[in-house]
């Protein structure tokens, strides 16, 4: 979605690619032309990757680059990267398991065989239903941003999924959520440490309900990068980072406001869950603005 990597359940990968890839490929056409990559070059890359990977083989990025060079495909500049990207978006290759610290690539048809396909309208409805179930209440504009669909397709998807969704209007704007959405808990967890690019922010184009616009630059420094955030009472209240210090994990929290009553205990509990996940003692520091 949006040309970025996502983890998806194996049974969903093909219908999602079929629905979303054509628009992503179309928007990349200008960059491919700038790099001198025409249909012939992409076709040679496909053939070379199939020959090298078939039979269950997996290759690192550098090995994939050499496969292209051996097939007479120029990988200089960013050509190698864009050929890998194009073949992945088309559903030919996907990331496999790692070899040491190196990512590898495999053939999708060998890695994830026999997954279902959906007609386009079915796929639109399914994607909309899943988004608004997981992210609602949200707007159709949020859905279009998150999915990368054109605005008209996002509206059609919402219409096709409408029987599964409920609408609420706030200041003249429609917000959609699942008809079966559970009631909000009376007392939400006080604090959470969220990773970079978490769906709590990435899932919406308008983040004003979650993040004070004055603080947006501290979370999103530009270039599409969203840093790790601290949630306090459902709103973004700060940022955090970690470093491995000996046997411990040092978690440094910087809040947007002076720590209030109970903030320290809530943050210690949240950071403690993270340290427990890593199997390391916690060294926590909390600072204000």
Phi and psi in degrees as a GROMACS rama.xvg file:
@    title "Ramachandran Plot"
@    xaxis  label "Phi"
@    yaxis  label "Psi"
@TYPE xy
59.6628  14.0309  UNK-2
81.7006  9.79378  UNK-3
-111.068  157.58  UNK-4
-71.0872  138.568  UNK-5
-134.845  147.674  UNK-6
-84.2744  129.157  UNK-7
-134.772  156.135  UNK-8
-63.7804  140.299  UNK-9
-53.2758  -41.6338  UNK-10
-64.7855  -14.4412  UNK-11
-97.7268  -10.3407  UNK-12
-64.8597  -38.3452  UNK-13
-76.4277  -42.2697  UNK-14
-69.1135  -30.7509  UNK-15
-69.8754  -42.8513  UNK-16
-62.3484  -43.2223  UNK-17
-60.2996  -37.7965  UNK-18
-75.9178  -43.698  UNK-19
-98.8947  -25.7064  UNK-20
-65.5232  -40.1268  UNK-21
-56.145  -41.4986  UNK-22
-67.4947  -40.1316  UNK-23
-64.1263  -42.6337  UNK-24
-64.1467  -41.2697  UNK-25
-62.3721  -40.9562  UNK-26
-72.0247  -16.6961  UNK-27
-91.06  -3.76591  UNK-28
-59.5152  -41.0711  UNK-29
-63.2635  -43.3589  UNK-30
-66.0934  -37.7625  UNK-31
-62.488  -40.4074  UNK-32
-64.9477  -40.6021  UNK-33
-58.7414  -34.1737  UNK-34
-85.6676  -1.83623  UNK-35
74.9716  24.3733  UNK-36
-98.9144  106.844  UNK-37
-101.447  -176.535  UNK-38
-60.1731  -34.4522  UNK-39
-64.7292  -41.8208  UNK-40
-65.0736  -40.6587  UNK-41
-65.1877  -40.5574  UNK-42
-63.0998  -41.9903  UNK-43
-65.0731  -36.9123  UNK-44
-64.1481  -44.1221  UNK-45
-56.8591  -50.4251  UNK-46
-61.9936  -40.4795  UNK-47
-66.3118  -41.0275  UNK-48
-66.2448  -40.4308  UNK-49
-62.5567  -45.7348  UNK-50
-60.3891  -40.1277  UNK-51
-78.1364  -30.2013  UNK-52
-101.826  -21.0393  UNK-53
-62.906  146.642  UNK-54
94.2262  14.1775  UNK-55
88.2624  13.112  UNK-56
-75.6109  152.814  UNK-57
-135.17  137.62  UNK-58
-129.142  146.99  UNK-59
-74.4883  170.299  UNK-60
-58.0594  -43.396  UNK-61
-65.436  -38.9579  UNK-62
-66.8018  -35.9063  UNK-63
-65.5069  -37.73  UNK-64
-62.6775  -42.1896  UNK-65
-66.5422  -34.682  UNK-66
-58.031  -44.1258  UNK-67
-65.496  -45.068  UNK-68
-61.7479  -41.4841  UNK-69
-64.7076  -24.9839  UNK-70
-89.2559  5.13597  UNK-71
83.0622  19.6704  UNK-72
-101.803  121.838  UNK-73
-69.6429  125.243  UNK-74
-109.986  9.52143  UNK-75
-66.9828  168.175  UNK-76
64.9009  -126.959  UNK-77
-112.82  18.3344  UNK-78
-63.0608  -43.8914  UNK-79
-60.6167  -45.1865  UNK-80
-60.8796  -45.6766  UNK-81
-70.4161  -28.9087  UNK-82
-70.9025  -40.2303  UNK-83
-59.4271  -47.8497  UNK-84
-59.7406  -46.1346  UNK-85
-63.0979  -43.8739  UNK-86
-68.6523  -28.5112  UNK-87
-72.5152  -45.0029  UNK-88
-61.8464  -34.7975  UNK-89
-74.111  -10.8816  UNK-90
88.3247  16.7277  UNK-91
-81.9576  -46.3366  UNK-92
-124.59  163.597  UNK-93
-152.804  163.527  UNK-94
-64.5994  136.488  UNK-95
-102.265  -160.279  UNK-96
-77.0608  162.875  UNK-97
-82.0366  150.707  UNK-98
-111.469  99.1265  UNK-99
65.0424  -120.985  UNK-100
-97.7068  2.66535  UNK-101
-97.4637  134.231  UNK-102
-68.8729  150.44  UNK-103
-126.839  165.78  UNK-104
-123.105  146.923  UNK-105
-137.529  167.819  UNK-106
-77.714  127.518  UNK-107
-58.4773  -40.6642  UNK-108
-65.5173  -25.0875  UNK-109
-88.134  -33.53  UNK-110
-76.8294  -40.8534  UNK-111
-132.438  81.1298  UNK-112
-78.9829  154.743  UNK-113
53.9973  60.5079  UNK-114
-104.151  161.357  UNK-115
-74.2548  159.217  UNK-116
-121.134  154.838  UNK-117
-129.296  145.078  UNK-118
-62.5204  158.275  UNK-119
-59.0782  -45.055  UNK-120
-64.8986  -37.0272  UNK-121
-63.0357  -41.9678  UNK-122
-66.3121  -42.1734  UNK-123
-59.4379  -46.3021  UNK-124
-64.2475  -41.5831  UNK-125
-65.5153  -41.944  UNK-126
-65.6091  -42.2287  UNK-127
-64.4001  -43.9945  UNK-128
-59.6177  -43.3365  UNK-129
-67.0556  -43.1564  UNK-130
-61.4466  -52.1646  UNK-131
-72.0043  -24.475  UNK-132
-67.4785  -42.3844  UNK-133
-83.7742  -28.8456  UNK-134
-115.879  -11.0754  UNK-135
-63.6313  151.881  UNK-136
-76.4498  134.1  UNK-137
-148.332  162.578  UNK-138
-98.2097  165.328  UNK-139
-65.6817  -28.7246  UNK-140
-66.5681  -39.6892  UNK-141
-59.7167  -44.3454  UNK-142
-63.0943  -42.0408  UNK-143
-62.737  -41.7361  UNK-144
-62.54  -50.0105  UNK-145
-62.8666  -42.0417  UNK-146
-84.6214  -26.7928  UNK-147
83.8158  4.899  UNK-148
-70.7151  152.79  UNK-149
-63.5787  153.629  UNK-150
-56.5886  -41.5599  UNK-151
-64.3882  -39.7381  UNK-152
-68.8703  -36.0964  UNK-153
-64.2384  -40.9232  UNK-154
-66.2413  -40.1634  UNK-155
-63.5467  -42.8388  UNK-156
-60.1271  -42.1097  UNK-157
-63.2683  -42.0184  UNK-158
-62.5159  -41.1547  UNK-159
-69.0811  -26.9675  UNK-160
-98.6456  2.85076  UNK-161
-58.9807  -29.8773  UNK-162
-65.5491  -18.8097  UNK-163
-99.4096  0.153838  UNK-164
-123.799  156.63  UNK-165
-117.419  146.137  UNK-166
-115.912  138.323  UNK-167
-127.112  139.705  UNK-168
-105.861  129.684  UNK-169
-128.598  117.25  UNK-170
53.1221  39.3279  UNK-171
80.5714  3.37904  UNK-172
-108.385  133.535  UNK-173
-83.2437  129.623  UNK-174
-118.151  131.777  UNK-175
-115.765  144.744  UNK-176
-150.783  171.387  UNK-177
-69.1546  142.41  UNK-178
-62.0513  -24.9064  UNK-179
-103.459  16.3393  UNK-180
-60.9695  134.216  UNK-181
-68.6439  152.824  UNK-182
-65.5628  142.624  UNK-183
-58.8869  144.108  UNK-184
-69.9716  142.563  UNK-185
-63.9921  -34.2536  UNK-186
-128.197  88.3308  UNK-187
-64.2817  157.071  UNK-188
-54.7049  131.176  UNK-189
-64.3676  -40.503  UNK-190
-138.092  144.076  UNK-191
-139.03  144.447  UNK-192
-104.753  111.531  UNK-193
-99.2394  146.026  UNK-194
-75.3755  169.033  UNK-195
-58.6835  145.624  UNK-196
62.4967  26.3841  UNK-197
-66.7705  148.132  UNK-198
-61.4635  -20.9858  UNK-199
-58.6456  -29.6117  UNK-200
-107.722  -43.4405  UNK-201
-64.452  -26.2777  UNK-202
-71.9068  -2.04807  UNK-203
-138.07  146.335  UNK-204
-87.7758  -31.4266  UNK-205
-104.368  109.945  UNK-206
-105.467  14.5632  UNK-207
-61.595  -29.131  UNK-208
-72.7165  -17.5078  UNK-209
-108.456  -29.33  UNK-210
-137.998  125.275  UNK-211
-59.9586  122.316  UNK-212
-53.6884  -28.4542  UNK-213
-62.7615  -28.2206  UNK-214
-96.2362  -0.319463  UNK-215
-58.0577  -38.6422  UNK-216
-67.3545  -24.144  UNK-217
-75.5585  -20.3262  UNK-218
-98.2963  -38.8968  UNK-219
-122.395  95.9067  UNK-220
-78.0114  -4.67584  UNK-221
117.744  167.247  UNK-222
70.8338  18.9954  UNK-223
77.7376  9.79527  UNK-224
-91.2115  126.826  UNK-225
-115.704  120.676  UNK-226
-83.6793  172.219  UNK-227
-63.0235  138.468  UNK-228
-125.485  159.215  UNK-229
-108.237  126.9  UNK-230
-102.709  126.004  UNK-231
-124.48  118.737  UNK-232
52.244  47.0959  UNK-233
77.8709  -9.17194  UNK-234
-109.51  155.412  UNK-235
-72.337  115.35  UNK-236
-111.941  1.53589  UNK-237
171.089  -171.508  UNK-238
-128.98  164.369  UNK-239
-149.629  162.683  UNK-240
-148.471  164.928  UNK-241
-134.454  156.862  UNK-242
-145.848  147.225  UNK-243
-87.1976  116.001  UNK-244
-116.362  96.481  UNK-245
64.8443  -126.614  UNK-246
-87.586  -11.02  UNK-247
-95.8066  167.349  UNK-248
-113.685  121.595  UNK-249
-91.7665  118.367  UNK-250
-109.654  120.458  UNK-251
-110.355  118.61  UNK-252
-108.698  131.566  UNK-253
-122.12  111.572  UNK-254
-84.7749  156.937  UNK-255
-80.7651  -8.84477  UNK-256
-139.532  165.348  UNK-257
-62.7307  136.857  UNK-258
-56.4023  132.498  UNK-259
-98.6295  179.052  UNK-260
-58.8646  127.301  UNK-261
87.0411  -12.9975  UNK-262
-61.8833  -43.003  UNK-263
-59.7434  -45.8777  UNK-264
-65.6821  -40.9223  UNK-265
-64.8593  -41.5235  UNK-266
-70.1092  -35.103  UNK-267
-63.9651  -38.7933  UNK-268
-65.9224  -43.3835  UNK-269
-66.0601  -46.2739  UNK-270
-66.735  -32.0753  UNK-271
-63.711  -36.4398  UNK-272
-62.2823  -40.6159  UNK-273
-66.1141  -44.5839  UNK-274
-62.6382  -38.7956  UNK-275
-63.8139  -39.3004  UNK-276
-60.3111  -40.1941  UNK-277
-79.165  -14.6368  UNK-278
72.3126  35.3653  UNK-279
-130.578  151.659  UNK-280
-63.7342  152.681  UNK-281
-100.336  134.732  UNK-282
-122.077  100.165  UNK-283
-105.856  135.011  UNK-284
-128.996  137.513  UNK-285
-127.072  126.86  UNK-286
-130.704  155.204  UNK-287
-90.9362  -166.228  UNK-288
